[in-house]
Amino acid sequence: MELIKIKEKNNPLLNRVEIVFEINSNGPTPKKQEVVDKIADFEKKTKENIFVVKIKQEFGKTTSIAHAYIYDSKEKVLKRKKKDKKKEKEKAKK
């Protein structure tokens, strides 16, 4: 799996850096944890501060686009994960 940084935006209001990567892999869409590990190595950050928002791969292609946030602290990541779980529960009720 190879990462290529497409876009990087610093968001000081939310204490994070928003990054878009192109992932070249031969096979299925990579798992979020695999992408977190690669981003941590690529950016030289701790895994706990990285949150992968989405990974999108078109049918039949070997490249994916991943959107990730790198937070300044672990607490910010935990808040983000709680918000996502709450949204998923609300969608399931509908």
ROLOKOL-678163 format. One record per residue: y, z, x of N, C-alpha, C in turn; residue in one letter; residue number from 0. Coordinates in steps of 0.02 Angstrom, whole numbers, plus 50000, padded with zeros to 5 digits. Each point is the difference from the previous one (the first is absolute). Layout:
+-------+-------+-------+-------+-------+-------+-------+-------+-------+--------+-----+
:   n_Y :   n_Z :   n_X :  ca_Y :  ca_Z :  ca_X :   c_Y :   c_Z :   c_X : residu : num :
+-------+-------+-------+-------+-------+-------+-------+-------+-------+--------+-----+
:     Y :     Z :     X :     Y :     Z :     X :     Y :     Z :     X :      A : NUM :
...
+-------+-------+-------+-------+-------+-------+-------+-------+-------+--------+-----+
// end
This chain:
+-------+-------+-------+-------+-------+-------+-------+-------+-------+--------+-----+
:   n_Y :   n_Z :   n_X :  ca_Y :  ca_Z :  ca_X :   c_Y :   c_Z :   c_X : residu : num :
+-------+-------+-------+-------+-------+-------+-------+-------+-------+--------+-----+
: 49941 : 50000 : 50042 : 50059 : 50000 : 49958 : 50062 : 50000 : 50045 :      M :   0 :
: 50046 : 49955 : 49985 : 50061 : 49993 : 50038 : 50060 : 50009 : 49954 :      E :   1 :
: 50050 : 50039 : 50023 : 50061 : 50011 : 49962 : 50058 : 49961 : 50029 :      L :   2 :
: 50040 : 49971 : 49955 : 50062 : 49967 : 50020 : 50055 : 50027 : 49956 :      I :   3 :
: 50051 : 50030 : 50030 : 50055 : 50029 : 49961 : 50045 : 49943 : 49976 :      K :   4 :
: 50010 : 49999 : 49933 : 50041 : 49949 : 49970 : 50071 : 50026 : 49988 :      I :   5 :
: 50005 : 50061 : 49975 : 50064 : 50026 : 49980 : 50001 : 50076 : 50010 :      K :   6 :
: 50057 : 50026 : 50022 : 50008 : 50072 : 50008 : 50069 : 50020 : 49975 :      E :   7 :
: 50002 : 50053 : 49959 : 50063 : 50023 : 49972 : 50003 : 50075 : 50005 :      K :   8 :
: 50053 : 50026 : 50029 : 50010 : 50072 : 50005 : 50033 : 50025 : 49935 :      N :   9 :
: 49971 : 50051 : 49970 : 50026 : 50028 : 49938 : 50016 : 50074 : 50012 :      N :  10 :
: 50059 : 50016 : 50026 : 50017 : 50069 : 50016 : 50005 : 50046 : 49940 :      P :  11 :
: 50017 : 49973 : 49942 : 50006 : 50040 : 49940 : 49932 : 50032 : 49981 :      L :  12 :
: 49946 : 49962 : 50009 : 49933 : 50025 : 49983 : 49962 : 50023 : 50062 :      L :  13 :
: 50032 : 50001 : 50057 : 49970 : 50022 : 50064 : 49936 : 49961 : 50016 :      N :  14 :
: 50005 : 49935 : 49997 : 49942 : 49958 : 50015 : 50021 : 49933 : 50028 :      R :  15 :
: 49952 : 49966 : 50029 : 50007 : 49931 : 50023 : 49951 : 49959 : 49957 :      V :  16 :
: 50025 : 49947 : 49970 : 49960 : 49957 : 49957 : 49981 : 49938 : 50039 :      E :  17 :
: 49935 : 49988 : 50006 : 49975 : 49945 : 50042 : 49953 : 49955 : 49960 :      I :  18 :
: 50004 : 49935 : 50014 : 49955 : 49951 : 49971 : 49962 : 49968 : 50058 :      V :  19 :
: 49933 : 50000 : 49995 : 49957 : 49972 : 50051 : 49959 : 49943 : 49972 :      F :  20 :
: 49985 : 49953 : 50044 : 49949 : 49950 : 49985 : 49938 : 50021 : 50037 :      E :  21 :
: 49944 : 50002 : 49965 : 49937 : 50022 : 50030 : 49953 : 49940 : 50003 :      I :  22 :
: 49977 : 49983 : 50060 : 49951 : 49947 : 50009 : 49932 : 50032 : 50009 :      N :  23 :
: 49956 : 49987 : 49953 : 49932 : 50028 : 50004 : 49951 : 49948 : 49976 :      S :  24 :
: 49942 : 49999 : 50029 : 49948 : 49954 : 49979 : 49954 : 50038 : 49954 :      N :  25 :
: 50011 : 49993 : 49935 : 49958 : 50036 : 49952 : 50041 : 50023 : 49941 :      G :  26 :
: 49974 : 50052 : 49967 : 50034 : 50025 : 49939 : 50065 : 50035 : 50016 :      P :  27 :
: 50037 : 50017 : 49948 : 50063 : 50037 : 50007 : 49986 : 50067 : 50034 :      T :  28 :
: 50037 : 50016 : 50052 : 49987 : 50064 : 50035 : 50017 : 50060 : 49956 :      P :  29 :
: 49965 : 50054 : 50012 : 50012 : 50063 : 49963 : 50066 : 50030 : 50023 :      K :  30 :
: 50030 : 50041 : 49956 : 50064 : 50031 : 50016 : 49995 : 50044 : 50062 :      K :  31 :
: 49945 : 50037 : 50007 : 49994 : 50045 : 50057 : 49995 : 49961 : 50066 :      Q :  32 :
: 49967 : 49942 : 49999 : 49997 : 49958 : 50059 : 50069 : 49976 : 50019 :      E :  33 :
: 50040 : 49981 : 49950 : 50068 : 49976 : 50012 : 50044 : 50057 : 50027 :      V :  34 :
: 49992 : 50060 : 49972 : 50038 : 50058 : 50025 : 49984 : 50012 : 50073 :      V :  35 :
: 49936 : 49997 : 50018 : 49981 : 50010 : 50070 : 50031 : 49948 : 50047 :      D :  36 :
: 49999 : 49937 : 49978 : 50029 : 49946 : 50041 : 50075 : 50008 : 50007 :      K :  37 :
: 50034 : 50017 : 49944 : 50073 : 50009 : 50003 : 50017 : 50058 : 50046 :      I :  38 :
: 49962 : 50054 : 49997 : 50012 : 50058 : 50043 : 49995 : 49979 : 50074 :      A :  39 :
: 49951 : 49961 : 50016 : 49993 : 49975 : 50070 : 50056 : 49952 : 50018 :      D :  40 :
: 50017 : 49956 : 49953 : 50051 : 49948 : 50012 : 50069 : 50031 : 50009 :      F :  41 :
: 50018 : 50048 : 49957 : 50066 : 50030 : 50001 : 50004 : 50064 : 50042 :      E :  42 :
: 49942 : 50024 : 50022 : 49996 : 50062 : 50040 : 50028 : 50060 : 49961 :      K :  43 :
: 49977 : 50006 : 49937 : 50019 : 50054 : 49955 : 49936 : 50036 : 49978 :      K :  44 :
: 50009 : 50060 : 49971 : 49942 : 50036 : 49975 : 49978 : 49972 : 49933 :      T :  45 :
: 49935 : 50002 : 49988 : 49971 : 49972 : 49939 : 50024 : 50036 : 49938 :      K :  46 :
: 50014 : 50064 : 50006 : 50020 : 50040 : 49942 : 50067 : 49979 : 49972 :      E :  47 :
: 50042 : 49968 : 50041 : 50067 : 49980 : 49978 : 50003 : 49929 : 49972 :      N :  48 :
: 49943 : 49967 : 49996 : 49998 : 49930 : 49978 : 49970 : 49996 : 49930 :      I :  49 :
: 50033 : 49962 : 49956 : 49976 : 49989 : 49932 : 49999 : 49925 : 49987 :      F :  50 :
: 49941 : 49974 : 49986 : 49993 : 49929 : 49984 : 50009 : 49992 : 49925 :      V :  51 :
: 50051 : 49962 : 49981 : 50017 : 49991 : 49929 : 49951 : 49950 : 49968 :      V :  52 :
: 49992 : 49942 : 50032 : 49954 : 49950 : 49972 : 49977 : 49952 : 50055 :      K :  53 :
: 49943 : 49971 : 49986 : 49973 : 49947 : 50042 : 49982 : 49943 : 49954 :      I :  54 :
: 50026 : 49941 : 50014 : 49988 : 49943 : 49956 : 49970 : 49943 : 50040 :      K :  55 :
: 49945 : 49973 : 49974 : 49968 : 49943 : 50033 : 49983 : 49948 : 49947 :      Q :  56 :
: 50019 : 49939 : 50013 : 49985 : 49946 : 49954 : 49927 : 49980 : 50007 :      E :  57 :
: 49972 : 49977 : 49945 : 49930 : 49979 : 49999 : 49987 : 49945 : 50050 :      F :  58 :
: 49949 : 50009 : 50041 : 49980 : 49949 : 50048 : 50039 : 50000 : 50066 :      G :  59 :
: 50047 : 50044 : 50007 : 50040 : 50003 : 50061 : 49975 : 50058 : 50044 :      K :  60 :
: 50014 : 49996 : 50064 : 49981 : 50053 : 50046 : 50060 : 50043 : 50022 :      T :  61 :
: 50059 : 49986 : 49972 : 50059 : 50039 : 50016 : 50021 : 50041 : 49939 :      T :  62 :
: 50024 : 50060 : 50013 : 50024 : 50045 : 49948 : 50071 : 50020 : 50016 :      S :  63 :
: 50036 : 50022 : 49950 : 50067 : 50028 : 50009 : 49997 : 50073 : 49980 :      I :  64 :
: 50022 : 50044 : 50044 : 49999 : 50072 : 49988 : 50071 : 50028 : 50002 :      A :  65 :
: 50016 : 50042 : 49951 : 50063 : 50035 : 49996 : 49986 : 50073 : 50016 :      H :  66 :
: 50037 : 50027 : 50048 : 49988 : 50070 : 50020 : 50065 : 50036 : 50012 :      A :  67 :
: 49998 : 50067 : 49990 : 50056 : 50043 : 50015 : 49980 : 50048 : 50055 :      Y :  68 :
: 50044 : 50008 : 50049 : 49990 : 50050 : 50052 : 50054 : 50053 : 49991 :      I :  69 :
: 49978 : 50059 : 49980 : 50046 : 50055 : 49985 : 50014 : 50042 : 50063 :      Y :  70 :
: 50056 : 50037 : 49997 : 50018 : 50043 : 50056 : 49956 : 50062 : 50003 :      D :  71 :
: 49975 : 50023 : 49942 : 49959 : 50061 : 50000 : 49941 : 49992 : 49952 :      S :  72 :
: 49950 : 50041 : 50010 : 49940 : 49999 : 49959 : 50014 : 50021 : 49928 :      K :  73 :
: 50048 : 50045 : 49990 : 50017 : 50024 : 49933 : 50024 : 49944 : 49955 :      E :  74 :
: 50038 : 49954 : 50028 : 50025 : 49943 : 49961 : 49942 : 49955 : 49976 :      K :  75 :
: 49950 : 49992 : 50042 : 49942 : 49960 : 49982 : 49962 : 50033 : 49943 :      V :  76 :
: 49991 : 50065 : 50003 : 49965 : 50036 : 49948 : 50035 : 49994 : 49933 :      L :  77 :
: 50067 : 50003 : 50000 : 50039 : 49992 : 49939 : 49988 : 49931 : 49970 :      K :  78 :
: 49999 : 49949 : 50043 : 49989 : 49931 : 49978 : 49931 : 49992 : 49968 :      R :  79 :
: 49949 : 50030 : 50031 : 49933 : 49994 : 49974 : 49994 : 50034 : 49932 :      K :  80 :
: 50033 : 50057 : 49991 : 49998 : 50035 : 49936 : 50033 : 49957 : 49945 :      K :  81 :
: 50055 : 49967 : 50016 : 50033 : 49956 : 49951 : 49954 : 49943 : 49979 :      K :  82 :
: 49965 : 49970 : 50048 : 49955 : 49945 : 49985 : 49942 : 50022 : 49956 :      D :  83 :
: 49972 : 50059 : 50013 : 49946 : 50025 : 49959 : 50023 : 50014 : 49929 :      K :  84 :
: 50061 : 50025 : 49993 : 50027 : 50014 : 49934 : 50009 : 49935 : 49961 :      K :  85 :
: 50024 : 49947 : 50033 : 50009 : 49936 : 49967 : 49933 : 49970 : 49978 :      K :  86 :
: 49948 : 50008 : 50042 : 49934 : 49974 : 49983 : 49972 : 50035 : 49938 :      E :  87 :
: 50010 : 50066 : 49995 : 49976 : 50038 : 49942 : 50036 : 49977 : 49937 :      K :  88 :
: 50065 : 49987 : 50005 : 50039 : 49977 : 49942 : 49976 : 49932 : 49977 :      E :  89 :
: 49985 : 49956 : 50047 : 49975 : 49933 : 49983 : 49932 : 50004 : 49966 :      K :  90 :
: 49958 : 50046 : 50023 : 49933 : 50007 : 49973 : 50003 : 50025 : 49927 :      A :  91 :
: 50049 : 50039 : 49983 : 50007 : 50026 : 49932 : 50020 : 49946 : 49951 :      K :  92 :
: 50036 : 49949 : 50023 : 50025 : 49947 : 49956 : 49947 : 49952 : 49980 :      K :  93 :
+-------+-------+-------+-------+-------+-------+-------+-------+-------+--------+-----+
// end
